[in-house]
Amino acid sequence: SKNIPYIPKGKDYVVSCLNPEHLDRNPSMHIDQITGIFNCFSCSYKGNLFTHYGEKANKMELKRRMLKKKIDEKRSESTGLQMPENTFSLETPWRNISVETYNYFNAFQQGDKEFRGRIWFPITDLSGRIVVFQGRTTSDQQPKYLNTPRGVKMPLFPAANPIRGKIILVEGIFDVVNLYDKGLTNAVCCFGVNNVTEEKLQILSMQGVDGIDIFLDNDNAGNAASETIRQLCERVGLDTRNIKFGDKNLDAGALTESQVVKLKNKLYV
């Protein structure tokens, strides 16, 4: 709208300097295409395009574009972890979850000491690369869940194939797997309520999620965590509601098919 010629160059636009005291015949000012921050490499005139012209920036749009930039950067990184050798798929259902569902989530077992006695899931990031494996014991060994390598910051799951529209936010991976197996295919787990951040919710919004049904344990800790997440969702502009279903001991990862059908009808019919 200011009739200023510009040239796209990498992550910037190049224009003639906006400093009225600088006669810039060879355009030497770079403007960040997302933030609007500018800098003239000739006279060092600096500023922000929005404040320079007295325009109000759309902060939410800027955040989303910055997140997209981060996603693109992630995709350009390494290919991630490789699947272990000599893995084998489950041959029989376990915890009333079908073999087909385990295969859908690329679950595997493996005989080496590090992986023995557990069902493992490859956890991918936004770009689809494997960043960690999470294993759930099939016996009484502790800990019940184990991550390898340890100390990895867990993404939401699934992340690489985002669900659009409304999602159900649950805590653990078996909550997602069991709900999917029984017909609720829009569940996403956070691997612990402290792992939910405003940035991750913004990414969900950017991927096409417009509403979140929070389904955590129906006890004091779960209710407090649900309220915290609800407030984060409001900051991002996501519609949200806290779901109460059954008694305090009801675990989404152990719901029967009839219970999941009842939950589905309660939420979406």
Order of alpha helices (4+ residues) and beta strands (2+ residues): beta-beta-beta-beta-beta-alpha-alpha-alpha-beta-beta-beta-beta-alpha-beta-alpha-beta-alpha-beta-alpha
